[in-house]
């Protein structure tokens, strides 16, 4: 299949953001007298945070939203900078652009934070669009940001693909009717991507380039 439009998840796919996210999740937990090892909080990198707090700690939606705001107390001034692009991502994007592909970010992360990190690393110009959630948390479902990216680019879903690192990416792509390619270097648990129904899994950005440019 030749893809004309390549959509990318952000956390765990373009950027390694796990340190800042897990430290900020622990900050929010500490406010309620809870604690956890950072490795146990890697699952928070990617999906909507309020849903993850609800799923992992059994809190109400109201409490999940409150804990998300507490997470942001640390993440916005500190945690967002505890991150870096994955090795090879810049080169991959340059190759895709040279091949005439349209590229976009589709992330549950607040759009302005994704834009901020891309600008900081000099990679914003490598994307035709960046779609993410609103500062209030609205529009954070994966299918919503994938649909936003497709609509913004006027892309044909039949010639589009999402690249992501978790089952949430695969599910969001499926809801919109496009395939998902998984990346092993992200934050998925062993076997998660295959069980989620991705069409292929790339071990690294070199293998991802082969899949997208074949």
NORZINOR-V457962 format. One record per pair of residues at least 24 apart in sequence whose C-alpha atoms are under 10 Angstrom apart, sorted by the first residue. I is the first residue (numbers start at 1). J is the second residue. Records with the same first field share a line. If there is no record, write none. Layout:
I=J  J
This chain:
1=158  159  160  211  212  213  214
2=158  159  160  161  211  212  213  214
3=101  102  156  157  158  159  160  161  211  212  213  214
4=96  99  100  101  102  103  155  156  157  158  159  160  161  212  213
5=96  100  101  102  103  104  128  149  150  153  154  155  156  157  158  159  160  161  162  212
6=93  96  101  102  103  104  105  127  149  150  155  159  160  161  162  163  180  212
7=102  103  104  105  106  107  127  129  130  131  145  146  149  150  160  161  162  163  164  173  180
8=103  104  105  106  107  127  130  131  146  149  161  162  163  164  165  169  180  181
9=46  104  105  106  107  108  109  131  132  142  145  146  162  163  164  165  166  169
10=45  46  85  105  106  107  108  109  114  118  130  132  163  164  165
11=44  45  46  47  83  85  86  107  108  109  114  164  165  166  186  187
12=42  45  46  85  86  164  165  166  183  184  185  186  187  188
13=46  85  86  89  163  164  165  166  182  183  184  185  186  187  205
14=84  85  86  87  88  89  90  93  105  118  163  164  165  186  205
15=83  84  85  86  87  89  114  117  118  186
16=45  82  83  84  85  86  87  185  186  187
17=42  45  46  79  80  81  82  83  84  85  86  186
18=42  43  44  45  46  79  80  82  83  84  186  187
19=45  79  80  81  82  83  84
20=45  74  75  76  78  79  80  81  82  83
21=45  46  49  71  72  74  75  79  80  82  83
22=71  75  79
23=71  74  75  78  79  82
24=68  70  71  72  73  74  75  76  78  79  80
25=49  53  67  68  70  71  72  74  75  79
26=71  74
27=67  70  71  72  73  74  75
28=66  67  68  69  70  71  72  73  74
29=53  57  67  70  71
30=70
31=67  70  71
32=67
42=186  187  188  189
43=166  187  188  189
44=187
45=108  109  165  166  186  187  188
46=107  108  109  142  164  165  166  167  168  169  186  187  188
47=107  108  109  140  141  142  166  167  168  169
48=107  108  109  110  133  137  139  140  141  142  168
49=108  109  137  140
50=137
51=141
65=136  137
68=137
69=136  137
76=113
80=113  114  116  117
81=116  117  120
83=117
84=117  118  120  121
85=117  118  121  123
86=185  186  204  205
87=204  205  206
88=204  205  206  209
89=123  204  205  206  208  209
90=121  122  123  126  205
91=205  206  209
92=205  206  208  209  210  212  213
93=123  126  127  205  209
94=123  126  127
95=209  212  213
96=126  209  212  213
97=126  127  128
99=213
101=128  160  212  213
102=126  127  128  129  153  155  160
103=127  128  129  130  149  153  160  162
104=128  129  130  131  146  149  150  152  153  162
105=129  130  131  132  145  146  148  149  162  163
106=130  131  132  133  140  142  143  144  145  146  147  148  149  150  162  163  164  169
107=131  132  133  140  141  142  143  144  145  146  149  164  169
108=132  133  134  137  138  139  140  141  142  143  144  145  146  169
109=133  134  135  137  139  140  141  142  145
110=134  135  136  137  138  139  140
111=135  140  145
128=152  153
129=153
141=168  169  172
142=168  169  170  171  172  173  175  176
143=168  169  170  171  172  173  174  175  176  177
144=172  173  175  176
145=172  173
146=172  173  175  176  178
147=172  173  175  176  177  178
150=176
161=199  212
162=198
163=198  200  201  202  208  212
164=188  193  198  201
165=189  192  193  198  201  202
166=192  193  194  196  198
167=191  192  193  194  195  196  197  198
168=192  193  196
169=193  196  198
170=194  195  196  197  198  199
171=196  197  198
173=198
174=198
181=208  211  212
182=208
183=207  208
